[in-house]
Each structure stands twice: as C-alpha cells, then as structure tokens.
Amino acid sequence: MVEQPPVPRDDKDWTWVLQRPCPQCGFDSAAVRLAQVPTQLAAQVQAWRRVLTRADVRDRPQPQVWSPLEYGCHVRDVYRVFTQRLAQMLAEDDPLFANWDQDATAIEQRYHEQPPQRVSDELAEAGANLADAFAAVDGDAWARTGRRSDGACFTVDTLARYLLHDPAHHLWDVTSAPQPHSAGS
C-alpha cells in the first residue's frame, strides 16, 4: 500500500453551524427536527455506503485532501465517538468529553489502508447504534448537557444537530470539487 501524506490539520471550530447554514454543503441545523435525527442518520449511512463502493474510493483528489475511503473511516469514527458522548450526557451531569484527535486517529489507524467493505459495514453498524441511541431520547433528556475541553457546550439537542453536519459536509466533500480537509467533530 502506498503511504499517504497526512492532510493539513483541521483546527477550526465548527460549532458555528449551530447558528447558521453551512455555505459550502448547505446543511442547516435549524431545519433539523429532533424526531427525524434517526432517519437522517440512516439516510447518511446509505449515502456513505454508496460512496464506499466507488472505484476511486482510495484516490485522493489532491494530496492534501482525504480520499472517499478516509472520509468514510472518519464518519464511522464520528458515529462511534458521538454514541459515547451521547451516552455520557444521558448518564452523567454535564460531563467533560474525552479529547479526540481526529487527524491523529486517521494516521494511527491508517485510514487509507482499511478495506472499503469492512469500513462500510462498520459505518453502518455505528450509524445504526447512534440512530437507536437518539431514538431513545425523549422529553427533558434533550436538554441534558456536555462539554468539550475547548469550552464548547452542547445539549443533547445541539449535539444531534452538530453531529448531523459532519457526515453531510463530508458527503459534499467527496462529491464536489476537491477542497482542503475539513471535519469539525
């Protein structure tokens, strides 16, 4: 397998997507209806499964831009991390989330070498687990809180809206003209 250079780190604070639509991918967090979160996650999973069957799944459009496979690995891991964060928010009072360095994870887990079918299956399982977890949230639980170490605070409601942007944005990344790496988890 050919070694891939790391993409530039993404140090942006993407929480602004909770205040306004994303001008790149068009995602509008204000339009999300909480009852639809599981359905939207399921739709994202199906779209990602199609991406992971592409003939060019391992090809980077530019050296500093992740391949569809690398983005798919990232989305799988986003679903896993957010399942943990949601569980933590529902079980603990205002938890502080463990740091997750998504760029280091991509390198350490050698995203570019992972088998696309396995990634697709794992992404589907992780997405279904997260959808089920959000489907079980009701009433006052949507107002429970959690925090990142950078000071960003979320309710379960805003965590869901913030989360949905990431896979949607990366679908845009792999279907639009090549852009520098952007994540936002």
CORRAHU-V701408 format. One record per residue. N is the residue number from 1. RES is the residue in three letters. PHI is phi as a letter, one per 30 degrees, with the letter a starting at -180 (* if undefined). Layout:
BEGIN
N&RES&PHI + N&RES&PHI
END
This chain:
BEGIN
1&MET&* + 2&VAL&d + 3&GLU&d + 4&GLN&c + 5&PRO&d + 6&PRO&d + 7&VAL&d + 8&PRO&e + 9&ARG&d + 10&ASP&c + 11&ASP&c + 12&LYS&d + 13&ASP&c + 14&TRP&d + 15&THR&d + 16&TRP&e + 17&VAL&d + 18&LEU&d + 19&GLN&c + 20&ARG&a + 21&PRO&d + 22&CYS&d + 23&PRO&d + 24&GLN&d + 25&CYS&c + 26&GLY&i + 27&PHE&d + 28&ASP&b + 29&SER&d + 30&ALA&d + 31&ALA&d + 32&VAL&d + 33&ARG&c + 34&LEU&e + 35&ALA&d + 36&GLN&c + 37&VAL&e + 38&PRO&d + 39&THR&d + 40&GLN&d + 41&LEU&d + 42&ALA&d + 43&ALA&d + 44&GLN&d + 45&VAL&e + 46&GLN&d + 47&ALA&d + 48&TRP&d + 49&ARG&d + 50&ARG&d + 51&VAL&e + 52&LEU&d + 53&THR&c + 54&ARG&d + 55&ALA&d + 56&ASP&c + 57&VAL&e + 58&ARG&c + 59&ASP&d + 60&ARG&d + 61&PRO&d + 62&GLN&b + 63&PRO&e + 64&GLN&c + 65&VAL&b + 66&TRP&e + 67&SER&d + 68&PRO&e + 69&LEU&d + 70&GLU&d + 71&TYR&d + 72&GLY&d + 73&CYS&d + 74&HIS&d + 75&VAL&d + 76&ARG&e + 77&ASP&d + 78&VAL&e + 79&TYR&e + 80&ARG&d + 81&VAL&d + 82&PHE&d + 83&THR&d + 84&GLN&d + 85&ARG&d + 86&LEU&d + 87&ALA&e + 88&GLN&d + 89&MET&d + 90&LEU&d + 91&ALA&c + 92&GLU&b + 93&ASP&d + 94&ASP&h + 95&PRO&d + 96&LEU&c + 97&PHE&d + 98&ALA&d + 99&ASN&d + 100&TRP&b + 101&ASP&c + 102&GLN&d + 103&ASP&d + 104&ALA&d + 105&THR&d + 106&ALA&e + 107&ILE&d + 108&GLU&d + 109&GLN&c + 110&ARG&h + 111&TYR&e + 112&HIS&d + 113&GLU&c + 114&GLN&d + 115&PRO&d + 116&PRO&e + 117&GLN&d + 118&ARG&d + 119&VAL&e + 120&SER&e + 121&ASP&d + 122&GLU&d + 123&LEU&d + 124&ALA&d + 125&GLU&d + 126&ALA&d + 127&GLY&d + 128&ALA&d + 129&ASN&d + 130&LEU&d + 131&ALA&d + 132&ASP&d + 133&ALA&d + 134&PHE&d + 135&ALA&d + 136&ALA&d + 137&VAL&d + 138&ASP&a + 139&GLY&h + 140&ASP&d + 141&ALA&d + 142&TRP&d + 143&ALA&c + 144&ARG&d + 145&THR&c + 146&GLY&a + 147&ARG&b + 148&ARG&c + 149&SER&d + 150&ASP&d + 151&GLY&j + 152&ALA&d + 153&CYS&c + 154&PHE&b + 155&THR&c + 156&VAL&e + 157&ASP&e + 158&THR&d + 159&LEU&d + 160&ALA&d + 161&ARG&d + 162&TYR&d + 163&LEU&e + 164&LEU&d + 165&HIS&d + 166&ASP&e + 167&PRO&d + 168&ALA&d + 169&HIS&d + 170&HIS&d + 171&LEU&d + 172&TRP&d + 173&ASP&e + 174&VAL&d + 175&THR&c + 176&SER&c + 177&ALA&e + 178&PRO&e + 179&GLN&b + 180&PRO&e + 181&HIS&e + 182&SER&b + 183&ALA&b + 184&GLY&j + 185&SER&c
END
